[in-house]
Amino acid sequence: MNTLSLLQKVLLIASVRQIICHTLLTLSTVEELPEGIKIGSVGRAYSPPFQLLGSSYLRVNKETGDLFTTLWRIDREILCPLQESGNCTILADALVGPEQELIKITIIVEDINDNAPYFETSEIHLRILEDACVGTRVLLDDKARDEDIGSNAEIRYHLEGAHGLFSVAQDSSAIELIVERELDRETQNEHHMVLVAVDCSSTPLSARVSFVVTVLDVDDQCPQFSPDNPHTVSVPGGATRGTTVAQVHAIDPDLGSNSQITYSFSFQISDRAKELFHLDRNTGMISIAMDMKLDSLEKHVLKVVVNSPPCPVELTQVTVYLQPVVSLEPTINIKYVAQYRNQTIVLQENEPPTLLALLELRDISSVQRVLSLEEDSTEFTLKAQAGNYLLSTSKPLDFELCSEYLVTVVILDASKRVHAKKEIIVVVEDMNDNAPAFEKTYYQVEVEENNKPDTSLVQVSAHDADSQLYGKVSYRLIHNTPTIFNIHEETGVVSVLDPLDREQQGEYSLTVLARDNGSPPLEAFSSVSIKVLDQNDNQPTFVTPHFIFFISEGISLLAQVGKIGIVDADEGDNGKVVDVQVLDKHAPFIMDLSQSALRCTGEVDREKHEKYDLLLLAVDGGRPHRSSIASVTIYVEDVNDNQPQVLLPSSNLSCLTISPNTSAGSIVTKIYAIDRDSGMNSDITYNIIGREPINPSPFQIDPHSGNITLVQQLAGRDHGMHHLLIRVSDRGKPIPLQATVWVNLLVNEISMQCHLTTVPPYNPPASELPLLPKSYNLMERCTELPWLLLFSGLGMMVFSVCMFLATFIICIKQKHLMRKKKCKQDHTNELELKHLNL
């Protein structure tokens, strides 16, 4: 078993060595490198010599094992044409080492951005209905391709020349065209743009393709009759069935079936007209429906309508004159000189006197007859000339006064008897000779702020005396009108699109332009003044949401604590602050609205309240009221109004026994005092201001901690009672406050409780008060100096005498005190001895 196991291990090692020998050596390089670029080395893992087997993309240095590129450039797209992800590799075999071991080399080819995106077509076409909503998305099938991989092949798209009508959006799988604005085929039926594809490389490449969007027609236009339609038609007598009378024509800007128009007679024409005339539903051709012979002239008004739901009904009118059958009576032949249509003379208004027609009297009888106008008209004249008659206008015609004239020419004999009549229709065509005129040149409007969107403000109106298109007035706002205002082009209704804010702007002035449809158009102007009325839409606002003030606890009654700033952007009562309340009723403060100040109404004690937190409520005078709240923090600054309180010792009569063996430096007792003030006002110091006996005392006090320390070893002379008068003082300004306490220490070998029955007496030495220097004015005249010196000398003399007397008195008192103290010391020693004996 051992031999078999050993053999297995040997075979395993050999197999592993074989695997290692044939393990791939993996290197990487970017594509498109020129010849001679080092991309790696096999010399680090193997010993020379080195030899490559069958690779045209690589060469090896036999001594170093370095691998270099060759003339054959490495192109990832040629090596791996269909690979869009993963590693593209070059495999090579090499012999290495003296034993010529075979190893395999794998070169990973990394992509660079050497291929630009490209479209498979030179032009992209897309169709969209003109009623497509804004935001409509249409999928584009024509995507760009890029033979690179990774980010070099990621493509982003954008449009050029779209002019805000379209944009593109994309995700990982699709491109969509987005409609950004409304389309109108009648305005533009094709939009030419450029679709640009850009890859996401750090050095991006791009491709461009022509992109054409064709707008498909929908039935969104209404038919209108052509202005050239006949208005008046004369049909000669004896007309037969099928005779054409006139043809009306309407235009629909749509295409195909959307532009189909159906003509019909209005229900308002007479029954006689329905019998006499036929209307072709498709062509608009009006013809005679029956054979007829009339003895007299008949006039029929034919109203033709076109219907294209959901559009409103469009109507035109044709007046047809049916002439009677020609008899042997004299007739009038008309040769038109002026422009005419359908036996109707058409004349533009404001033309100077113009020749209209040449009239010829045809009469086969021998009776002398003449032509004359039936009525004495001042607008027309009829003059005989060379056997004929000339019909002319006598003055310029005004369309606004009369748009159509019926000129009747009659044949008269010598007795003025009428033998025949001929009616000539003269239609005056309108010219754009009248400018629009506003009913008012100035409109004044008031509107409350915070109005609803699209609120109508006022309707301006302008009238144009011209007719049809010339008299059609359109309105618009000019002179940098704010975009929130709009005017309806046809009705003249001025509206505001957004809510107004008086606090931003209280008045607006608009200029309205009224323009007719002439060429060139005529215009008129009017002004609209808009005043924005205030609403109580702004609450009173404190200048800061949190006020902070500092006051002294000694503040006087009704003194000002601080100013409270309040503003309200409204106007009038709406912007007037009528009340400011302190919501904390127990706080000693009140608001002085007249001065906009917070005042103190009671005693303020820092030791009771270090600070006050208040809420102020401000109310305006609007209806309903609006209010706001601000917080106020008032810090009470300390005043030195509390003297120190001694807590330990608790009494001037307390006593402490100290052993004579107490070592020097020991703390024998402690003075503990507190001060209810703060800061420097509560900083306490301790000082010994009196001793009994007066001899140098072995006790000393720390001025900051109050610790009383034995500063020297006690001796026999130190036995007995020691009284220390301690002054406890704060550091308040301007005058510190203080308290005193007696510390009684009994030096005795026997530890026992002691207690005094009386407070030790204390006679402080007379203190010498320093003289305060007199202040003087440096600007005093020099003539006053001698008097100043005189008074100074006298003062010094008086001061010297006083000092002498004071010294004399102090010496006498000192002797008296020494005697009294000696008697008292003797008495105290006797009491202590008695106490010790007890």
C-alpha positions in Angstrom: 0.0 0.0 0.0 2.8 2.4 0.8 4.4 1.9 -2.6 1.2 2.4 -4.4 0.5 5.6 -2.5 4.0 6.9 -3.2 3.5 6.2 -6.9 0.2 8.2 -6.9 1.9 11.2 -5.4 4.6 11.1 -8.0 2.1 11.0 -10.8 0.1 13.8 -9.2 3.2 16.0 -9.0 4.1 15.3 -12.6 0.6 16.1 -13.7 0.6 19.4 -11.7 4.0 20.3 -13.3 2.6 19.5 -16.7 -0.4 21.7 -16.0 1.8 24.5 -14.7 4.0 24.2 -17.8 1.0 24.6 -20.0 -0.7 27.2 -17.9 -1.8 30.3 -19.9 0.4 33.4 -19.5 -2.2 36.2 -19.6 -1.3 39.7 -20.8 -3.4 42.6 -21.9 -3.0 45.4 -24.5 -5.2 48.0 -26.2 -5.9 47.6 -29.9 -4.5 49.6 -32.8 -1.0 50.0 -31.3 1.8 50.7 -33.9 4.7 48.4 -34.5 7.3 47.9 -31.8 5.3 48.6 -28.7 6.1 46.4 -25.8 3.0 44.7 -24.4 4.5 42.4 -21.8 7.2 39.8 -21.1 7.6 36.1 -20.5 11.1 36.6 -19.2 9.9 37.2 -15.7 8.6 33.6 -15.3 10.9 31.7 -17.6 14.5 31.6 -18.6 15.8 32.2 -22.2 15.9 31.5 -25.0 12.3 32.4 -26.2 10.6 31.6 -29.4 7.0 32.3 -30.6 5.2 29.7 -32.7 2.8 30.9 -35.4 1.6 34.4 -34.3 1.7 37.2 -36.9 0.6 39.8 -34.3 3.5 39.4 -31.9 7.2 39.0 -31.9 9.5 38.1 -29.0 13.0 39.1 -28.0 14.9 35.8 -27.8 17.1 36.9 -24.9 14.7 39.0 -22.7 11.4 37.4 -23.5 9.8 40.8 -24.2 6.7 40.7 -26.5 6.3 43.5 -29.1 3.6 44.4 -31.6 4.3 43.8 -35.3 3.2 45.4 -38.6 0.0 43.4 -38.3 -2.1 45.8 -36.2 -4.4 44.3 -33.6 -8.0 45.3 -34.4 -10.5 44.0 -31.9 -13.4 44.4 -34.3 -11.6 42.1 -36.9 -10.5 39.6 -34.3 -13.9 39.4 -32.6 -16.4 40.8 -35.1 -19.5 39.6 -33.3 -18.4 39.9 -29.7 -20.2 42.7 -27.8 -19.1 41.7 -24.3 -16.4 39.6 -22.6 -12.7 39.4 -23.5 -11.4 39.3 -27.0 -8.1 37.4 -27.0 -5.1 36.4 -29.1 -3.7 33.0 -28.4 0.0 32.2 -29.1 2.4 29.3 -28.3 6.0 29.8 -27.2 9.0 27.6 -26.5 11.0 28.7 -23.5 14.1 27.7 -21.6 16.9 25.3 -22.6 14.5 22.4 -22.5 12.2 24.1 -25.0 9.1 23.9 -22.8 5.9 24.8 -24.5 3.7 27.5 -22.9 0.5 29.2 -24.0 0.2 33.0 -24.1 -3.2 34.7 -24.0 -3.3 38.4 -25.0 -6.5 40.2 -23.9 -7.3 42.9 -26.5 -8.9 45.9 -24.8 -11.2 48.1 -26.8 -10.5 51.7 -27.7 -13.0 54.2 -29.2 -11.8 53.7 -32.8 -15.2 53.3 -34.4 -17.8 56.0 -34.6 -21.5 55.3 -34.4 -23.2 54.8 -37.7 -26.8 54.7 -39.0 -27.8 52.0 -41.5 -29.9 54.5 -43.4 -29.1 57.9 -44.8 -32.5 59.4 -43.9 -35.1 58.5 -41.3 -38.8 59.2 -42.0 -41.6 59.3 -39.3 -45.3 60.2 -39.5 -47.2 61.8 -36.7 -50.8 63.0 -36.7 -51.1 66.8 -36.3 -53.4 66.4 -33.3 -50.8 64.5 -31.3 -50.8 65.7 -27.7 -47.8 67.4 -26.2 -45.8 64.6 -24.5 -46.7 62.0 -27.1 -43.9 59.4 -27.6 -43.2 57.6 -30.8 -40.8 54.7 -31.0 -37.9 55.1 -33.4 -36.7 51.8 -35.0 -33.6 53.3 -36.7 -31.0 53.1 -34.0 -27.3 53.8 -34.5 -24.7 51.1 -34.1 -21.2 51.1 -32.8 -18.7 48.2 -33.3 -16.9 49.1 -30.1 -17.8 47.7 -26.7 -18.5 48.9 -23.2 -18.8 52.7 -22.7 -17.3 53.2 -26.2 -20.4 51.6 -27.6 -22.9 53.3 -25.4 -24.8 55.9 -27.5 -26.7 59.0 -26.5 -29.0 60.8 -28.9 -30.1 64.4 -29.4 -31.8 66.5 -32.1 -30.6 69.5 -34.0 -32.9 71.9 -35.7 -36.0 70.8 -33.8 -36.7 74.3 -32.7 -38.3 73.1 -29.5 -41.0 71.0 -31.4 -39.4 67.6 -30.7 -36.9 66.0 -28.4 -35.6 62.4 -28.0 -35.5 60.2 -25.0 -33.9 56.8 -24.7 -33.5 53.8 -22.4 -31.4 50.7 -22.7 -33.5 49.3 -25.4 -35.3 52.0 -27.4 -35.3 55.6 -28.6 -38.5 57.6 -28.5 -39.4 60.9 -30.2 -41.3 63.2 -27.9 -43.7 65.9 -29.1 -42.9 69.1 -27.1 -45.3 71.5 -28.8 -48.6 71.4 -30.7 -48.4 70.5 -34.4 -50.3 72.1 -37.3 -50.1 70.5 -40.7 -51.6 73.6 -42.4 -48.7 75.7 -41.1 -45.9 73.2 -41.8 -46.4 69.7 -43.0 -42.8 68.5 -42.8 -40.1 69.1 -40.2 -36.5 68.5 -41.2 -34.0 67.8 -38.4 -30.8 66.0 -37.8 -30.6 63.1 -35.3 -27.1 63.0 -33.7 -25.7 59.9 -32.1 -22.7 60.3 -29.8 -20.9 57.5 -28.0 -19.9 57.8 -24.3 -16.2 57.6 -24.6 -13.9 60.2 -23.0 -13.1 61.2 -26.6 -16.6 60.8 -28.1 -17.3 60.1 -31.8 -20.6 60.9 -33.4 -22.9 60.2 -36.4 -25.6 62.3 -38.0 -28.6 61.3 -40.1 -31.3 63.4 -41.7 -34.6 63.1 -39.8 -37.9 64.0 -41.5 -41.2 64.2 -39.5 -44.3 64.3 -41.8 -47.3 65.7 -40.1 -50.5 63.8 -41.1 -53.7 65.7 -41.6 -56.7 65.5 -39.3 -60.0 67.2 -39.9 -59.4 70.3 -37.8 -60.1 73.0 -40.3 -63.5 74.5 -41.2 -64.6 75.3 -44.8 -65.0 78.9 -45.9 -66.6 80.4 -49.0 -64.3 82.1 -51.4 -64.6 85.9 -51.5 -64.7 85.6 -55.3 -68.1 83.8 -55.2 -70.8 85.5 -57.4 -73.2 87.8 -55.5 -75.6 88.8 -58.3 -76.5 86.8 -61.4 -78.9 87.7 -64.3 -80.5 84.9 -66.3 -81.9 85.8 -69.7 -85.5 85.0 -70.5 -86.4 81.6 -72.0 -83.6 79.7 -70.2 -84.1 75.9 -70.4 -83.5 73.2 -67.9 -79.9 72.6 -67.1 -78.8 76.2 -67.9 -75.9 77.1 -65.5 -76.8 80.1 -63.3 -73.7 80.3 -61.1 -71.2 78.3 -59.1 -70.2 78.8 -55.5 -67.0 77.5 -54.1 -65.8 76.9 -50.6 -62.3 76.0 -49.5 -61.3 73.6 -46.7 -57.5 73.7 -45.9 -57.5 70.0 -44.9 -56.5 67.2 -47.2 -58.2 64.2 -48.8 -61.5 63.1 -47.2 -61.1 65.7 -44.5 -61.5 68.5 -47.1 -64.7 67.1 -48.8 -67.4 69.7 -48.8 -71.2 69.2 -49.3 -73.3 72.1 -50.6 -77.0 72.6 -50.0 -79.7 75.2 -50.1 -80.6 76.9 -46.8 -84.1 76.2 -45.5 -84.7 79.9 -45.6 -85.1 80.2 -49.4 -88.6 80.3 -50.9 -90.5 77.4 -52.2 -90.5 79.0 -55.7 -86.7 79.1 -55.7 -86.6 75.4 -54.7 -88.7 74.6 -57.8 -86.7 76.8 -60.2 -83.1 76.0 -59.2 -81.0 72.9 -58.6 -77.7 72.8 -56.6 -75.1 70.1 -57.2 -74.1 68.9 -53.7 -70.5 68.2 -54.7 -69.6 71.0 -57.2 -71.7 73.9 -55.9 -73.0 74.4 -59.4 -76.5 76.2 -59.5 -78.6 75.5 -62.6 -82.1 75.9 -63.9 -84.4 73.0 -62.8 -87.1 73.5 -65.4 -87.9 75.2 -68.8 -89.5 78.6 -68.2 -90.8 81.6 -70.0 -91.3 84.6 -67.8 -93.4 87.6 -68.6 -91.8 89.7 -65.9 -88.6 90.0 -64.0 -88.2 87.7 -61.0 -85.7 88.1 -58.2 -84.6 85.2 -56.1 -82.1 85.2 -53.2 -80.4 81.8 -53.0 -78.7 81.0 -49.7 -76.1 78.2 -50.0 -74.6 76.5 -47.0 -71.7 74.1 -46.5 -71.7 71.7 -43.6 -68.7 69.9 -42.2 -69.3 68.8 -38.6 -68.3 69.7 -36.0 -67.7 73.1 -37.7 -70.4 75.7 -37.7 -72.5 76.2 -40.8 -70.9 78.5 -43.4 -73.3 80.5 -45.6 -73.1 82.6 -48.8 -75.8 84.3 -50.8 -76.4 84.6 -54.6 -79.1 87.0 -55.9 -80.5 85.7 -59.2 -82.5 87.9 -61.6 -84.7 85.9 -64.1 -85.3 88.1 -67.1 -88.5 87.9 -69.1 -88.7 86.7 -72.7 -87.4 89.3 -75.3 -90.2 91.0 -77.1 -90.1 93.5 -80.0 -90.0 96.3 -77.6 -86.9 98.5 -77.6 -84.0 97.1 -75.6 -80.8 98.3 -74.1 -77.5 96.6 -74.8 -74.7 97.1 -72.3 -71.1 97.1 -73.1 -69.2 97.1 -69.8 -66.1 99.3 -69.5 -65.4 98.9 -65.8 -64.6 95.6 -64.2 -67.7 93.3 -64.0 -68.5 89.8 -62.9 -71.8 88.0 -63.7 -73.4 91.2 -65.3 -72.5 93.1 -62.1 -70.1 96.1 -62.2 -67.5 95.9 -59.5 -65.9 99.2 -58.5 -63.5 99.9 -55.7 -64.5 102.6 -53.2 -62.9 106.0 -53.2 -62.2 105.8 -57.0 -62.5 109.2 -58.8 -65.4 109.6 -61.3 -65.2 106.6 -63.5 -66.8 105.4 -66.8 -68.8 102.3 -66.0 -70.5 101.1 -69.3 -71.5 102.1 -72.8 -75.3 101.7 -73.3 -76.7 101.2 -76.8 -80.4 101.7 -77.5 -81.8 99.1 -79.9 -85.1 100.1 -81.4 -86.6 98.8 -84.6 -89.5 101.2 -84.6 -89.6 104.7 -86.0 -90.6 106.3 -82.7 -88.0 108.6 -81.3 -86.9 107.3 -77.9 -84.1 108.2 -75.4 -82.4 106.6 -72.4 -82.6 108.2 -69.0 -82.0 107.3 -65.4 -85.2 106.4 -63.6 -84.3 108.3 -60.5 -82.3 111.5 -60.1 -79.2 110.0 -58.5 -76.3 112.2 -57.5 -73.8 109.2 -57.6 -74.3 108.4 -61.3 -74.7 110.3 -64.6 -75.9 109.2 -68.1 -74.7 111.3 -71.1 -75.6 110.9 -74.7 -72.6 110.7 -77.1 -72.5 109.7 -80.8 -75.8 107.9 -80.6 -74.9 105.9 -77.5 -74.9 106.7 -73.8 -72.1 106.7 -71.3 -72.9 105.6 -67.7 -70.4 107.1 -65.2 -70.0 107.8 -61.5 -70.3 111.4 -60.6 -68.1 111.2 -57.4 -66.1 108.7 -55.4 -68.3 106.0 -53.9 -68.0 105.1 -50.2 -68.5 101.5 -49.3 -69.4 102.4 -45.7 -72.3 104.6 -47.0 -73.6 102.1 -49.5 -72.1 98.9 -50.7 -74.5 98.2 -53.6 -76.3 100.4 -56.0 -79.2 99.4 -58.4 -79.0 101.8 -61.3 -82.2 101.7 -63.4 -82.0 102.9 -67.0 -85.4 103.5 -68.7 -86.4 104.0 -72.4 -88.7 107.1 -72.7 -90.6 108.4 -75.7 -91.4 111.9 -76.4 -94.3 111.9 -74.0 -92.0 110.5 -71.2 -93.8 107.2 -71.3 -91.6 104.3 -70.1 -91.2 101.5 -72.7 -88.6 99.3 -71.0 -86.2 99.2 -68.1 -82.7 97.9 -67.6 -81.2 97.5 -64.1 -77.5 97.6 -63.6 -76.0 96.5 -60.3 -73.0 98.4 -59.2 -71.2 96.7 -56.3 -68.7 98.8 -54.3 -65.7 96.9 -53.1 -64.4 97.8 -49.7 -61.0 99.2 -49.2 -59.1 99.3 -46.0 -59.6 103.0 -45.5 -60.9 103.0 -41.9 -58.7 102.3 -38.9 -60.2 100.6 -35.9 -61.6 102.9 -33.3 -61.8 102.0 -29.6 -65.0 102.7 -27.7 -62.7 104.0 -24.9 -59.1 105.1 -25.1 -58.6 104.4 -21.4 -59.9 101.5 -19.3 -59.5 101.3 -15.5 -59.9 98.0 -13.7 -59.7 96.9 -10.1 -59.1 93.3 -9.2 -58.4 91.7 -5.8 -55.2 89.9 -5.4 -55.1 86.1 -5.1 -57.6 85.9 -8.0 -58.4 82.6 -9.6 -56.2 81.7 -12.7 -57.6 82.9 -16.0 -59.8 85.5 -14.5 -61.4 87.9 -17.0 -60.7 91.6 -16.2 -62.3 93.7 -18.9 -63.4 93.5 -22.5 -62.1 96.2 -24.8 -63.9 96.8 -28.0 -62.9 98.5 -31.2 -65.0 99.0 -34.3 -63.9 99.2 -37.9 -66.2 100.7 -40.4 -64.7 98.6 -43.2 -66.4 95.3 -44.2 -65.5 91.6 -44.2 -61.8 91.0 -43.7 -60.9 94.7 -43.7 -63.3 95.3 -40.8 -62.3 92.2 -38.8 -60.4 93.5 -35.8 -57.9 91.4 -33.8 -56.4 92.4 -30.4 -53.1 91.9 -28.8 -51.0 93.3 -25.9 -47.8 95.2 -26.7 -45.0 97.1 -25.1 -43.4 94.5 -22.9 -46.6 93.3 -21.3 -46.1 90.9 -18.4 -46.7 87.3 -19.5 -49.3 86.8 -16.8 -51.8 88.9 -18.8 -53.5 87.7 -22.0 -56.1 89.1 -24.4 -58.4 87.1 -26.6 -57.5 87.9 -30.1 -61.1 88.0 -31.3 -63.2 89.1 -28.4 -60.8 91.6 -26.7 -61.3 90.0 -23.3 -58.3 90.9 -21.1 -57.6 88.2 -18.5 -54.9 87.4 -16.0 -53.5 83.9 -16.2 -52.0 83.6 -12.7 -52.9 84.9 -9.2 -51.7 88.4 -8.6 -49.8 89.5 -5.6 -50.3 93.2 -4.5 -47.2 93.0 -2.3 -45.1 92.2 -5.4 -46.7 94.8 -7.7 -49.8 96.9 -7.0 -50.5 98.4 -10.4 -50.1 97.4 -14.0 -50.5 99.4 -17.2 -51.2 97.5 -20.4 -51.3 98.8 -24.0 -53.9 97.1 -26.3 -53.3 97.2 -30.0 -56.4 96.8 -32.3 -55.4 95.9 -35.9 -57.7 95.2 -38.9 -57.0 92.6 -41.6 -56.1 95.0 -44.3 -52.9 95.1 -46.3 -51.3 97.1 -45.0 -53.2 96.8 -41.7 -54.5 99.9 -39.8 -54.1 100.1 -36.1 -55.5 101.8 -33.0 -54.3 101.8 -29.4 -55.9 101.9 -25.9 -54.6 101.7 -22.4 -55.8 99.4 -19.6 -54.9 100.4 -16.0 -55.1 97.5 -13.5 -55.1 98.2 -9.8 -54.6 95.2 -7.6 -56.7 95.5 -4.4 -55.2 94.2 -1.2 -56.4 91.1 0.7 -55.3 90.2 4.2 -53.1 87.5 2.9 -49.9 88.4 4.8 -49.7 87.8 8.5 -47.7 90.3 10.7 -44.1 89.2 10.7 -41.6 89.7 13.4 -38.2 90.9 12.2 -36.8 87.8 13.9 -38.6 84.7 15.2 -36.6 84.8 18.4 -35.7 88.0 20.3 -33.0 87.9 23.0 -32.6 90.7 25.5 -30.5 91.3 28.6 -31.7 93.4 31.5 -30.4 94.2 35.0 -32.4 92.7 37.9 -32.5 96.3 39.3 -34.5 97.5 36.2 -37.0 100.2 37.0 -40.7 100.0 36.5 -42.0 100.4 32.9 -38.4 100.6 31.7 -37.8 99.5 28.1 -36.6 95.9 27.8 -36.0 96.1 24.0 -37.5 97.0 20.7 -39.8 94.5 18.9 -39.8 94.9 15.2 -43.0 93.9 13.3 -43.9 94.3 9.7 -46.9 93.4 7.6 -46.7 93.5 3.8 -50.4 94.3 3.3 -51.7 97.8 3.2 -54.4 99.8 5.1 -56.0 98.0 8.0 -54.7 94.7 6.6 -51.1 95.8 7.1 -51.7 97.6 10.4 -50.6 95.8 13.6 -53.4 96.5 16.1 -52.4 94.4 19.0 -49.3 92.6 20.4 -49.9 90.5 23.5 -47.5 88.8 25.9 -49.1 85.3 26.1 -47.5 84.6 29.5 -49.8 86.5 31.8 -47.6 85.9 34.9 -44.5 87.5 33.4 -43.8 91.0 34.6 -43.7 92.4 31.0 -46.0 94.2 28.7 -45.9 95.3 25.1 -46.0 99.1 24.4 -47.5 99.1 20.9 -47.1 102.8 20.4 -43.3 102.6 20.8 -43.0 99.0 19.6 -41.2 98.2 22.8 -41.3 95.6 25.5 -41.5 97.1 28.9 -41.0 95.8 32.5 -44.1 96.0 34.7 -42.9 94.4 38.0 -39.9 93.5 40.1 -37.3 91.3 38.5 -35.1 89.2 40.8 -32.3 87.1 39.2 -32.2 84.9 42.3 -35.8 83.9 41.5 -35.7 83.9 37.7 -32.5 83.9 35.8 -34.4 84.2 32.5 -37.9 84.6 31.1 -39.1 82.7 28.0 -42.1 84.6 26.5 -44.4 84.3 23.5 -45.6 87.4 21.7 -48.8 87.3 19.6 -49.1 90.0 16.9 -52.6 90.6 15.3 -53.3 92.8 12.3 -56.5 94.8 11.6 -57.6 92.8 8.6 -60.9 90.8 8.3 -60.4 88.1 9.2 -57.5 88.8 11.5 -54.1 87.3 10.8 -51.5 86.7 13.5 -48.1 85.4 14.1 -46.0 84.4 17.2 -42.4 85.1 18.1 -40.5 83.9 21.1 -38.6 86.2 23.4 -35.8 85.2 25.8 -34.9 87.8 28.5 -31.8 87.1 30.5 -31.6 88.8 33.9 -28.2 90.1 34.7 -27.0 89.9 38.3 -26.7 93.0 40.6 -24.8 92.6 43.8 -27.8 92.8 46.1 -27.1 89.8 48.3 -24.3 89.8 50.9 -22.5 86.5 51.7 -24.2 84.1 54.1 -21.9 82.2 56.5 -23.1 78.6 56.9 -20.1 77.3 58.9 -19.5 78.1 61.7 -23.2 78.3 62.5 -22.7 80.8 65.3 -20.3 83.4 66.7 -20.5 81.4 70.0 -19.3 78.1 68.6 -15.9 76.9 69.7 -13.5 74.2 68.6 -10.8 72.5 70.7 -7.4 71.9 69.1 -4.7 69.6 70.5 -1.3 71.2 71.1 0.2 68.3 69.2 -1.4 69.3 66.0 1.2 69.4 63.3 2.0 72.6 61.4 0.2 72.9 58.1 -2.9 71.0 59.3 -6.3 72.4 58.4 -8.0 72.9 61.8 -11.4 74.1 60.6 -13.1 75.8 57.6 -15.2 78.8 56.9 -18.0 78.0 54.5 -20.2 80.8 53.0 -22.5 81.2 50.0 -23.7 84.2 48.0 -27.0 84.0 46.0 -25.6 86.4 43.4 -23.7 85.2 40.4 -20.4 85.8 38.7 -18.0 88.2 40.4 -20.9 89.2 42.7 -20.8 85.7 44.2 -17.0 85.2 44.3 -16.2 85.1 48.0 -12.9 85.9 49.7 -12.0 85.3 53.4 -9.7 87.6 55.5 -8.8 87.7 59.2 -9.5 91.3 60.4 -9.3 90.8 64.1 -7.5 88.6 66.6 -7.6 87.9 70.3 -5.0 87.8 71.6 -3.3 90.3 69.3 0.0 88.5 69.6 1.1 86.8 66.4 -1.4 84.1 65.9 -0.4 80.6 64.8 -3.5 80.4 62.6 -4.0 81.6 59.1 -6.9 81.5 56.6 -6.9 80.7 52.9 -8.6 83.7 51.2 -10.3 81.5 48.5 -11.1 78.2 50.2 -11.8 79.5 53.7 -9.5 76.8 55.2 -8.0 77.8 58.6 -4.5 76.3 58.8 -2.0 75.9 61.7 1.0 77.6 60.2 3.5 76.9 63.1 3.9 74.3 65.8 2.0 75.2 68.9 4.0 76.2 71.9 3.2 76.8 75.6 2.4 80.4 75.0 -0.3 79.4 72.5 -2.4 77.5 75.0 -5.7 79.0 75.7 -8.5 80.6 73.7 -7.9 82.2 70.3 -10.6 84.4 68.7 -10.4 85.1 65.0 -12.7 87.7 63.4 -13.2 86.6 59.8 -14.5 89.0 57.2 -16.4 87.2 54.3 -16.6 89.5 51.3 -17.8 89.2 47.7 -16.2 90.9 44.7 -19.2 92.7 43.6 -19.2 96.0 41.7 -19.2 98.9 42.4 -19.3 98.1 46.2 -18.6 94.6 47.5 -20.9 93.3 50.2 -19.5 91.5 53.3 -20.3 89.7 56.5 -18.2 88.8 59.6 -18.0 85.8 61.8 -16.0 84.9 64.9 -14.0 81.6 64.9 -13.2 80.5 68.4 -10.3 78.0 68.8 -9.3 76.6 72.2 -5.7 75.1 72.3 -5.9 72.5 75.1 -4.4 69.1 75.7 -7.7 67.7 76.8 -10.2 67.3 73.9 -13.4 68.7 75.2 -16.4 70.6 73.9 -16.4 74.3 74.5 -19.0 77.0 74.0 -19.0 80.7 74.5 -21.7 82.6 76.3 -20.9 86.0 74.8 -19.5 87.3 71.5 -16.0 88.4 71.8 -15.7 92.2 71.6 -14.0 93.9 68.7 -12.6 97.4 68.5 -11.3 98.1 65.1 -8.5 100.5 64.7 -9.3 103.9 63.2 -8.8 103.6 59.4 -7.2 106.3 57.5 -9.3 107.3 54.6 -7.3 108.3 51.5 -7.9 111.7 50.1 -9.5 111.7 46.7 -7.5 113.8 44.2 -9.4 116.8 43.0 -10.1 117.0 39.3 -9.4 120.1 37.5 -9.9 121.5 34.1 -6.9 121.7 31.9 -8.5 124.5 29.9 -8.6 126.9 32.9 -6.7 130.1 32.4 -3.2 130.5 33.7 -4.3 133.5 35.8 -6.2 131.1 38.2 -3.0 129.2 39.1 -1.9 131.4 42.1 -5.3 131.0 43.8 -5.1 127.3 43.2 -1.7 127.1 44.9 -3.0 129.2 47.8 -5.9 127.0 48.5 -3.8 123.9 48.1 -1.4 125.2 50.8 -4.1 126.0 53.2 -5.6 122.5 52.6 -2.3 120.8 53.3 -2.0 122.7 56.6 -5.5 121.8 57.7 -4.9 118.2 56.8 -1.6 118.1 58.8 -3.3 119.4 61.9 -6.1 116.8 61.6 -3.7 114.0 61.2 -1.8 115.1 64.3 -5.0 115.2 66.4 -6.1 111.8 65.0 -2.8 110.2 65.9 -2.9 111.6 69.4 -6.4 110.3 70.0 -5.6 106.8 68.6 -2.6 106.5 70.9 -4.7 107.4 73.9 -7.4 104.9 72.8 -4.8 102.2 72.2 -3.4 102.5 75.7 -6.9 102.3 77.1 -7.7 99.2 75.0 -4.5 97.5 76.0 -5.4 97.9 79.6 -8.9 96.7 79.1 -7.7 93.7 77.0 -5.2 92.7 79.7 -7.9 92.7 82.3 -10.2 90.8 80.0 -7.4 88.3 79.2 -6.8 87.7 82.9 -10.5 87.2 83.4 -10.7 84.7 80.5 -7.7 82.7 81.7 -9.4 82.5 85.1 -12.6 81.2 83.5 -10.6 78.7 81.4 -8.7 77.4 84.5 -12.0 77.1 86.3 -13.5 75.3 83.4 -10.5 73.0 83.2 -10.6 72.3 86.9 -14.2 71.4 86.5 
